[in-house]
Amino acid sequence: MFRKTKLVTENQRVLVFKNQELEKVLMPGKYKVWDIKNELDFATFDINSLYFSEKNAERLYRNNEQLSKHISHWKLDSTEVGLLYVNDLLRGIVAPSEHLYLWKDAGEIRLEKMSIDEDIAIDDKTYFLINRAGANTSSRLIRSERTVAVKPIADLNVAKNHIGLLYVNGQLTKRLEPGQHGFWQFNHTVELKSFDCRTQLLEISGQEILSKDRVSLRINLSASIKVNDAELAARSVDKVEDFVYKTLQLALREAVGTKSLDDILLDKLYVNETVKELVKDRLSDIGISLLSVGVKDIILPGEMKAILNQVVEAQKAAEANVIKRREETSATRSLHNTAKVMENNPTLMRLKELEALEKVAERIDSLTVYGGLDGLMNGVVKIA
């Protein structure tokens, strides 16, 4: 058949090629086209997709006036990004150095260009609009290759009571206050280091350490620290908590390894004070304050614990024996003094006898005395 019928719907545009060259653009309608020599080819595009995605788009746009009437073209510099709006709605983010070809009839189109040469920070209003439109995704990033899988914007969140340090291409750029921040990632490597400014508690747990007398101990240590200079800490160490943990660990080993078990148990503050003395200045040099150090537990091996229990038991038994002997000596000395007093005092002797008789009488149900007081004194009694 030499005559071809082509129906173009309202949302379509059809490019007619004759011998591989663009001849015209068909608008919506019904067309009857003669193709006697079979020289015509048709390329149908849906303008709702917005983008003119023909592989030879740049050449066709530049060389054909009919097509350029239907296509809008934008070119971004290598230091620019674009926000693409269609009918005042944000449709996506255009990457640097991109050519953008869009169907004019798809809607009211505008492109807002933003420079990322010197300042990659995004103002709060723009950042809000991008997040509300869900445009900060690799799928919404407009690039001709369609192969980029990176988010256009780095979302950086600095928590409450924290300090954030922004690094761009490995260089410290600025300090960030608590809150949500956005930065363009095109042509840059963006990194955030965050530091907690509050007092932090570290637990150094389960350290197996040999004392000077080769007794194996397990010691649990607690320490409280505070970051005073975040920038100095970031320059000095990679991970603050890991560095502090290992520093305290080594100081604890040094403190315990130079003392015997008896010395450690006798001086309970020795470990705390020694560890703090060894660590305090070293942490201060990297912007960290060591506020306190304390030993929570000292755990001995099972056999050593049994031996110590025996030692303590023997010590307490010896102490009890000394106290017992001291009391017996005191009682004997008291009896001796009493006897010396009564030796030259018959009245006192008689009173002591009556006292002894009274104690005996308390244990007797009935007592019969013969001869009155003289009989009582002379022991003439009948006990029942």
Secondary structure, 3 states (H helix, E strand, C coil): CCEEEEEECCCEEEEEEECCEEEEEECCEEEEEECCCCCEEEEEEEHHHCECCCCCHHHHHHHCHHHHCCEEEEECCCCEEEEEEECCEEEEEECCCCEEEEEHHHCCEEEEEEECCCCCECCHHHHHHHHHHCCCCHHHEECCCCCCCCCCEEEEEECCCEEEEEEECCEEEEEECCEEEEEECCCCCEEEEEEECCCEEEEEEEEEEECCCCCEEEEEEEEEEEECCHHHHHHHCCCHHHHHHHHHHHHHHHHHHCCCHHHHHHCCCHHHHHHHHHHHHHHHCCCEEEEEEEEEEEECCHHHHHHHHHHHHHHHHHHHHHHHHHHHHHHHHHHHHHHHHHHCCHHHHHHHHHHHHHHHHCCCCCEEECCHHHHHHCCCEEEC
